[in-house]
Amino acid sequence: MTITLSGVTPSGSLTLGNLLGALRQWVRVDQHRPGALFFIADLHALTVDHDPARIRRLTRQAAATYLAAGLDPELCTVFVQSHVEEHTRLSYVLECTATDGEMRRMIQYKEKEARERARGRSVRLSLLTYPALMAADILVYGAEEVPVGDDQAQHVELTRDLAVRFNQRYGHTFVVPRATHPPVAARIMNLQEPGAKMSKSEEGGGGVVYLLDDPDAVRRKVMRAVTDSGSEVAYDREKKPGVSNLLDILAACSGGGERPDELAGRYESYGALKKDVADAVIAVLEPLQERYRELSRDPGYVESVLRGGAERARKLARPRVDAAYAAIGLLAP
């Protein structure tokens, strides 16, 4: 059985970019594969300053959104990272396998540490070591395929290095995973800053369409989206990033199979394009939001899904962690 693993950190509410770039692929393809696991990486949200109540709220919200988007707990395993203690058990072992230099070379750490240092502040130690936890997330299940974007490819390479090193030093214990880059409907960018991706971590969110935004908010954000100089509606990511982003969204949401450059020929004004984009996004979000409201009225169901998912995940993870503990020299209790 090929194990595939995907997760999202609850650093903010899930966005249209999450839906079109990941969730839709999970629902349509990935969950139908034997051994598909989807988790909420709540431990990773602790690497920066945070509000505990907000983390709990966003974790519950993400779980319900997974289900509302169409993940079926009868087909796949949905769970919360911190509910499966094998993640942290294995993380320390991998910290004992990694080197300080490897951790400090990670791009995300270098960027965030430099940004905080410029402000006269320091970062949490967990920001330096969390790649070991991310490696544990993968290795603990023997995942062979890890669907990631370009910004996470370095973490999978580190995971591969740690797995190979551990196997060579202590005996074959881990499957060496590979990063996969599944096709996505579109790379959705911020409506106010089309040079930056639509991030759930952004403060304010004026350029971000969240999956739970009401129709009026969606329409307002789309109609205020930044466009480009000139009045021609054309698909050109370099010269017209704002309009191209709107065309990407329309192509991904309309379901007609037309390419963004083909859709551009329909429009003579930015206003008409924005209206159709807003209509298409609202139509895509409507069934998800209706299902989310149903789940919100039955929180016990979501909790039962997470309990069942954690139990299945623990059964998968525990034998491998026990084997790693024995291999590295720890005495069994």
KAPEWO-V136652 format. One record per run of one state. SS is the DSSP state (H for helix, E for strand, - for the rest). FROM is the first residue (numbers start at 1). TO is the last residue. If there is no record, write none. Layout:
ss from to
SS FROM TO
SS FROM TO
This chain:
ss from to
- 1 3
E 4 8
- 9 14
E 15 15
H 16 28
- 29 29
H 30 32
- 33 35
E 36 40
- 41 41
H 42 47
- 48 51
H 52 69
- 70 76
E 77 80
H 81 83
- 84 85
H 86 95
- 96 99
H 100 104
- 105 106
H 107 118
- 119 124
H 125 139
- 140 144
E 145 147
- 148 149
H 150 170
- 171 177
E 178 180
- 181 188
E 189 189
- 190 196
E 197 197
- 198 209
E 210 210
- 211 214
H 215 223
- 224 235
E 236 236
- 237 239
E 240 240
H 241 254
- 255 259
H 260 264
- 265 269
H 270 296
- 297 298
H 299 328
- 329 333
